[in-house]
């Protein structure tokens, strides 16, 4: 990116404004890709913990924190600087998860679920992917509705409905 900034400065100083605008477009694209990669990383973490929850039928404090943190960070990253639009719209999550994230999350989760007892393919066969997708999209929908201040309490309500969530919420009290 440093070279792009040098080229941008030189283009402006030399009056090559079309070149400068092309560099600005390139920088914007690079920025958007970086944001999308970060969102996908948090989405992967979210799915790993939802997979662990589904298979192990429990919810630990650490898993709840990871789910909550992932949703909070996705909310921060997904809203554009204009505060009026998003990098990933509400109707795009399902396709993104199915096409780009779920299989990596399953592979990563296979190392953690029940201490690595299952291979990726075994774990994949066990999962109710539809339920994981529904849960994930329900949680992601909250990021469009609630403020950062409201989100933790709302998340607790959703987390308490997961397998083992009632035990988790009662331990929190």
N, C-alpha and C positions, 0 to 999 in steps of 0.2 A: 504494500500500500504506500510505502514511502516514495517509491519511484513514481507512482501515479500522482502523488501530491507535487512532486518536483515538476513532472510534465505539465500538470495543471497550471502551476505558477508560471512556468515558461510560456505556455500557450497564451495566458492572459497578458503577460508582459509584452509578448510579441504581437498581440492583437489577433491571434488565431482563435477567435471565439467559438467557431464551429468545433474545432479540436478540443477546446476547453469544455464545451457542453458534452461532447462525447465521453470525455474522461469523467465528468461528473456523473453521467449515466452509468458508466462502468463502476464507479465507486458506490453508487446507490445499489446497484445489483449485488456487489460484494457484501455490502452491509445487510441487505435483505437475506442473502444466503446464510450469513453468519447467524442472524437471528433465528432463521428457520432451523438451522442445525442445533442451536441451543434449545429451542422448543422441542425438537425431536428427542434430544437427550433426556429432558425432563419427562416427556411422554413415555419413553422407554422405562424410566425408573418407576413411573406410575403403574405401568402395565406389569412390570416384574412383581411389584407388591400386591397387585390385584390377583395375579396368578398364584403367588404363594398363599394368599388368603383363601382362594378358591380350593386349592388342593389340600392345604393343611387344615382348613376349616377353623382357623383361629386368626386373631388380630393382636399383634404385639404393639406396645407403645412405639417402638422404633418404626414398625411398618406404618402405623397411623401417622407418625411424624413425617415419614418419607412421602406418603400420599398427599398429606396436607401441604408440605413444602413444594412438591411438584406442581400442584394445582396453583398455589400462590405465585410461583415463579413463571409458570405458563401465562397466567393472567398478566403479570408485569411485562413479559416479553411480547405477548401477542398484540397488544394495543399499539397502534402507530403513534408517532409523535403528535399528530393532529388530534388525538384523543377521541376521534370520531369513527375510525375504521380499524380493521384488524388485518394482520398478515394471514391468519387462517380464519375463515368465516365459520360460523356455527355448523353449516351444512357440509363442511369439508372434512371434519374430524374423522368420520367413519371411514371414508375412503383412504385417508392418510394412514390411519391405524392398520387397516386391512392390507394395504398395498406396500407400506414401507416400514412399519414398526413391529407388528405383532410377532413375526417370525424371529426377529432379533431378540425381542423380549423373552420369548419362549426359550431360545438358546441360552440367554443369560440366566434366566430363572432356573434352568435345569441344573445349574451349578449350586443353587441355593435351596431349592425346594427339598425338604426332608434330607438336608445335608448331601445333596447331589445324588440321591438314590436313583433318579431316572435320567435316561438319555433325553436329548432334545425331542427325538421322534416319539418316545414313550410318553413324555410329558404332553406333547402336542395332541396325541391321541386321547389322553385323559381329560383334556380341558373342554369346558363348555365355552368356546370362543365367543359365541353369540352373547352369552351372559357377561363376559369380560368386556366386550365391546359396548354393551348397553350400560354397564356400570361406569366405564371410562367416559363415555359421551355424556352421561348424566352429570358426572362430576365436572366435566369441562363446560357444560352448559351453565353451571353456577358462575363461571368466570365472566359471563356476559351480563349477569343479573345483579350480582352483589358487589359491594365495594370491598376494598382490601380490609377495611375494619370489620365488616359484617361476615366476611368469608370464613374465618376460623370457627365461629359458633355454628354456622350453617354446615360446615364440613363435619363437625362433630356429630350432628344429627345424621348425616349420610353415613359416616363411618360406623356409627352404632348399629346400623342396619345390615352391615356386612356380616359374614359368618364370624362368630366370636366377638362381634362388636358390642354386644350387650355386656359380656364379661369385661371387655376392655373399658367401656364407659363406667362400669361400676367400680373398677380399680382406680379410675381417674378421680373419683369422688372421695 
